């Protein structure tokens, strides 16, 4: 294990958020069961430079720290509320900034994907 951390990232549009709560619950459960450190972020934690960023270097220090935590995680839990039948735009944009090869060996919880849509 290179970085014994489970990191969650939520694409919620507002706080408080059921999506962030759901992601945070999974992050804490996995961390507790496997003795990992835990951190949960959402798009607001990335900061105001996210929307205008074309490259990771365009993020401010706060945004880069969140991105580095996501890229460096041993386990990654992500969630987004659906918006017009898809995930939120800034959620997608955040992950578009990441080089796919940087997270290729990152685990998903229990090596499977969970699809969940919270009731409105």
N, C-alpha and C positions, 0 to 999 in steps of 0.2 A: 504494500500500500504506500503510495507516494505522499498523499495528503489525506490523512484520516478525517476528512470532513464531508458531511452531507450538506449540500446547498440546495435551497429551494428558490425558485424564481416564479413570480406570479405576474401575469399581464393585466391585473385589475386596473380599472379606470378611476376608482375612487376608494377612499378609506372611510370607515371600516369596510372590509371586503370579505365576502364568503369564500371567494376563490383563494385569497391569501391565507385565510384561516384554514382552509382545506389543505393547501400545500404545506403550511406550517405544521399542521397535525401530522402529516406523513413524514416530514423531515424530523420532527421530534421523536416520533415512534421508531423510525429507522435508527436514528442516532442512539437512542436509549437501548435498543435491542443489540446493537453491534458495537457499542462503546466508542462512537464517533463524536466529534465536535459537530455542532449544528449552526446553521445560519440561514435565514430566510429573507429574501429581498423582493421588492416589486419595482415596477418601472419608475415610480416616484423616487426611489432610493438612488436610481442612476443619475438623477438630476436634470436640470433644464437643458443641458447640451445634447441630450439624446436625440431629439427630433431633428436637429440640424446636422448631426454627425454623419459624415460620409465614410469615415475611417475611424478606427479605434483611437488614433491619435487626436481626433477632434473632440473626444470626451474630456470633461474636466477631471480633476484628480478623484473626486467622489465617484464618478461614473466608471473610471478605469479600475478603481478598487473593487467595485461590484463585479465588473466584467472579469477581472483577474480571479475573484473568488469563484465565479461560475466555471471558468476554464480550468482552475486548479482543483476542483472538487473531485473526490473519489466517487461520490454518488451524486447524481443530479436529479431533482424532482421539479418538474415544471407544470404550470397550469395557467390557463387563460379562460376568462369568460368568453362565451360566444357572442359575436357581434355580427349581425347580418349573415349568420350561418358559418362564420369562420372565427379565427382567433383575432385578437386586437392588432391593429397596425403597428403600434410601437413595440408590442411584444415581438412580432415578426422582425421588425427593424433591429431590435437589440440582438437577436440571434443572427441576423444577416451580417452584423459587424464582426462576428466571430469566424475565424478560419475553421472550416469543418474538421480539418485534420487535428486541430487543437483539442477537440473533445471526442475524438473517435474511440478512445479506450475508456471513456467515462461510463460507469455502470448506471443502469436504471434500476429502480427498486425491485429487488428479487428477480432481476433480469427479465422483466416483462413490462409492457406498457399498460397504463391504466387510463381508460377513457371514462370520464365522468362529466355529466352536465348537471350542475346544481339547479334545483327547481327555482323558478322566479317568484 
